[in-house]
Structure formats: C-alpha cells, structure tokens
Amino acid sequence: MERLEELARLIHERNRIEASISKIIGRPAATGSIGEYIASRIFGIRLSPSATEKAVDGYFTEGTLKGRTVLLSRTNRTEVGACIVARYDKTISDFECLSL
C-alpha cells in the first residue's frame, strides 16, 4: 500500500506541473507541444492556432524566412538538442525543424 500512496502523490504532483506548463505554452503539456513552444521562442515562429493542423506548425515572423511555413518535430530525448532547419517538401511545408 505504501508504494501505491507514493505513486498517487507523484501523479498528483505531475498533474500540477503539467497544468503549470500548459498555462505557459497555451496547449496541453505533451512533449511535442513543449518542443514547439521552445522552438517558436528561439527561432521567432508564430505557431498555428490549431495544434492539430497537418504539416504546418507555424510561420517564421522575421528575417529572410518571414512568412514561410515550418514543421517542428521534437525527438523524445532527455538532453536539450540543437535545432536544424532544413529545406522540406514545399507541397507540405517550406521547412522542417528537427531537434537532435
């Protein structure tokens, strides 16, 4: 029973943390949404209003890429990775950003 109580406490704590993260990013605290939020702040990307829009996660807001679309992907790794912006299939999105 002791382990079950500990698990319940940890789940309650995780739910509280996820609610706080959701308030910051404006979306559910899923790994992908968190990664998109971080990339949007670092690279000047305005995220699409819908988190479920296919093939386009956002639009560059400044620089030579201003107005171009981007597809953001976050690998599920524990360390913070670099982001590479690569040319992508224009029929889907202008660019794809993958963390390594």
C-alpha positions as CSV (number, residue, x, y, z in Angstrom):
1,M,0.0,0.0,0.0
2,E,2.9,2.3,0.7
3,R,4.1,2.2,-2.9
4,L,0.6,2.9,-4.2
5,E,0.3,6.0,-2.0
6,E,3.7,7.2,-3.2
7,L,2.6,6.7,-6.8
8,A,-0.6,8.6,-6.2
9,R,1.4,11.5,-4.7
10,L,3.7,11.6,-7.7
11,I,0.8,11.5,-10.2
12,H,-0.8,14.4,-8.3
13,E,2.5,16.3,-8.5
14,R,2.9,15.6,-12.2
15,N,-0.6,16.8,-12.9
16,R,0.1,20.0,-11.0
17,I,3.3,20.5,-13.0
18,E,1.6,19.8,-16.3
19,A,-1.1,22.3,-15.6
20,S,1.5,24.9,-14.9
21,I,3.3,24.1,-18.2
22,S,0.0,24.2,-20.1
23,K,-0.6,27.8,-18.7
24,I,2.8,28.9,-20.1
25,I,2.6,27.3,-23.5
26,G,-1.2,27.6,-24.1
27,R,-1.5,24.0,-25.1
28,P,-1.5,20.6,-23.4
29,A,1.8,19.7,-21.8
30,A,2.7,17.0,-24.3
31,T,6.3,16.6,-25.3
32,G,5.6,17.8,-28.9
33,S,3.8,20.9,-27.8
34,I,6.5,21.8,-25.3
35,G,9.2,21.4,-28.0
36,E,7.1,23.5,-30.5
37,Y,6.8,26.3,-27.9
38,I,10.5,26.3,-27.2
39,A,11.4,26.3,-30.9
40,S,8.9,29.1,-31.5
41,R,10.5,31.3,-28.9
42,I,14.1,30.6,-30.1
43,F,13.5,30.9,-33.8
44,G,10.8,33.6,-34.0
45,I,8.0,31.3,-35.1
46,R,4.3,32.1,-34.7
47,L,2.6,28.8,-34.0
48,S,-0.6,27.8,-35.9
49,P,-3.7,28.4,-33.8
50,S,-4.6,24.7,-34.0
51,A,-2.1,22.2,-32.6
52,T,-3.6,19.6,-35.0
53,E,-3.0,21.5,-38.3
54,K,-1.4,19.0,-40.7
55,A,2.1,19.6,-42.0
56,V,2.4,23.2,-40.7
57,D,3.2,24.0,-37.1
58,G,3.9,27.7,-37.6
59,Y,5.2,30.6,-39.6
60,F,8.5,32.5,-39.3
61,T,7.9,36.0,-38.2
62,E,11.2,37.7,-39.0
63,G,14.3,37.6,-41.2
64,T,14.7,36.1,-44.6
65,L,12.3,33.3,-43.7
66,K,9.5,35.7,-42.7
67,G,6.1,34.3,-43.7
68,R,7.5,30.8,-44.6
69,T,5.9,27.8,-43.0
70,V,7.7,25.3,-40.8
71,L,7.0,21.8,-39.5
72,L,8.5,21.3,-36.0
73,S,9.5,17.9,-34.7
74,R,10.9,17.0,-31.2
75,T,12.7,13.8,-30.6
76,N,11.9,12.3,-27.2
77,R,15.4,12.7,-25.6
78,T,16.3,13.8,-22.2
79,E,19.0,16.2,-23.2
80,V,18.4,19.5,-24.9
81,G,19.2,19.3,-28.6
82,A,20.1,21.7,-31.3
83,C,17.6,22.6,-33.9
84,I,18.3,22.2,-37.6
85,V,16.2,23.9,-40.2
86,A,16.2,22.0,-43.4
87,R,14.5,22.5,-46.7
88,Y,11.4,20.5,-46.8
89,D,8.8,19.3,-49.3
90,K,7.2,22.6,-50.4
91,T,3.9,20.9,-51.0
92,I,3.7,20.2,-47.3
93,S,5.7,22.9,-45.5
94,D,8.5,25.2,-46.5
95,F,10.9,24.0,-43.8
96,E,11.2,21.3,-41.2
97,C,12.9,21.8,-37.8
98,L,14.2,18.7,-36.1
99,S,15.9,18.6,-32.7
100,L,18.8,16.3,-32.5
